[in-house]
Amino acid sequence: METALVVEIPVAMHCAAEHGWEILSGPLLVTESSGARVKTINYQPAFEIYRSLVEGITECRFAGGNFFEVSKNFPLGILGINGDILVRDPIQSPNDELFCVGSVPVNSMIYILQGNSDRLINAAESAGRMASKGSSKGGIESMGLAIVFDCVSRVLY
């Protein structure tokens, strides 16, 4: 079920986002996907490419059903037209595909990302500060109000 709740708040608010992940590898081309399933990357089975790159660059290994324990450290990043990176977490690898949290469109340029606790925490703090600073502009009292949304990627890491 997809729903939205819209509430009008009579104060100035500003939005800011920071993810804190860094590029480990890429760019790569999603050549076949369906919703949240990435079937092929660069015309090869998605999991084979993903595993090869992660294992080739890091000391992490996919073995014995530990996919999620490794993948939560290496989400995919979709490069947007504005240069921002949208994060998608691979949570399963059925049939050499990557099943992600959120859709990954075909022909997307993606990156394999990596992070560390300090960068992820600092990015969240930075977004909060930017949103607060932006909300205090404009001459309307902000009332010290903040609405914070955390991403599943940071929580999983």
ZAMARGU-4260 file (C-alpha; in steps of 0.2 Angstrom, whole numbers, plus 5000, padded with zeros to 4 digits):
<rodrens>
0) 5000/5000/5000 | 5007/5017/4995 | 5001/5032/5005 | 5005/5049/5009 | 5001/5061/5023
5) 5002/5079/5019 | 5001/5092/5034 | 5003/5110/5032 | 5014/5118/5045 | 5014/5138/5046
10) 5032/5139/5048 | 5047/5141/5037 | 5055/5124/5034 | 5070/5118/5023 | 5075/5101/5017
15) 5093/5094/5017 | 5099/5077/5013 | 5116/5069/5015 | 5120/5050/5014 | 5138/5049/5019
20) 5142/5034/5007 | 5157/5035/4996 | 5160/5027/4979 | 5169/5011/4979 | 5167/5006/4961
25) 5158/5011/4945 | 5150/5018/4935 | 5141/5003/4929 | 5126/5001/4918 | 5110/4992/4923
30) 5106/4983/4907 | 5090/4974/4914 | 5079/4977/4929 | 5061/4975/4934 | 5056/4986/4949
35) 5068/4982/4963 | 5076/4967/4954 | 5092/4971/4945 | 5094/4957/4933 | 5110/4962/4923
40) 5124/4974/4925 | 5134/4978/4910 | 5125/4963/4901 | 5131/4951/4914 | 5121/4943/4929
45) 5120/4957/4942 | 5126/4947/4957 | 5141/4940/4948 | 5147/4958/4944 | 5143/4964/4961
50) 5152/4950/4970 | 5167/4951/4958 | 5169/4970/4962 | 5166/4969/4981 | 5177/4954/4983
55) 5191/4961/4971 | 5192/4977/4980 | 5189/4973/4998 | 5192/4958/5010 | 5174/4954/5011
60) 5168/4937/5004 | 5151/4931/5000 | 5150/4913/5006 | 5138/4901/5015 | 5122/4912/5015
65) 5130/4928/5021 | 5124/4939/5007 | 5115/4952/5018 | 5129/4953/5031 | 5141/4958/5017
70) 5129/4968/5005 | 5123/4980/5019 | 5140/4987/5019 | 5140/4990/5000 | 5124/4998/4994
75) 5121/5003/4976 | 5121/5021/4971 | 5110/5027/4957 | 5117/5043/4949 | 5104/5056/4946
80) 5103/5069/4932 | 5107/5082/4945 | 5123/5073/4951 | 5115/5067/4967 | 5117/5048/4972
85) 5101/5039/4977 | 5105/5024/4988 | 5098/5007/4985 | 5101/4992/4997 | 5103/4975/4989
90) 5095/4963/5002 | 5094/4946/4992 | 5103/4938/4977 | 5090/4926/4970 | 5095/4918/4953
95) 5111/4929/4951 | 5100/4945/4953 | 5100/4958/4966 | 5084/4962/4975 | 5085/4979/4982
100) 5075/4990/4994 | 5068/5002/4981 | 5067/5002/4962 | 5082/5003/4951 | 5077/5008/4933
105) 5085/5000/4917 | 5099/5010/4909 | 5103/5018/4926 | 5121/5022/4930 | 5125/5014/4946
110) 5140/5014/4958 | 5144/5002/4972 | 5146/5012/4988 | 5155/5010/5004 | 5154/5019/5021
115) 5161/5020/5038 | 5152/5024/5054 | 5160/5042/5056 | 5156/5047/5038 | 5138/5041/5040
120) 5135/5049/5056 | 5143/5065/5051 | 5132/5066/5035 | 5117/5065/5046 | 5123/5079/5057
125) 5127/5089/5042 | 5110/5087/5034 | 5102/5092/5051 | 5113/5108/5052 | 5109/5113/5034
130) 5090/5110/5036 | 5091/5120/5052 | 5101/5134/5045 | 5089/5135/5029 | 5074/5135/5040
135) 5080/5150/5050 | 5080/5161/5035 | 5066/5170/5027 | 5060/5180/5042 | 5047/5168/5048
140) 5050/5160/5065 | 5054/5141/5064 | 5048/5137/5081 | 5063/5125/5083 | 5053/5112/5073
145) 5062/5098/5065 | 5056/5083/5055 | 5069/5070/5053 | 5069/5054/5042 | 5083/5042/5043
150) 5087/5030/5029 | 5087/5011/5030 | 5105/5010/5023 | 5112/5020/5038 | 5102/5009/5050
155) 5107/4993/5042 | 5126/4998/5042
</rodrens>
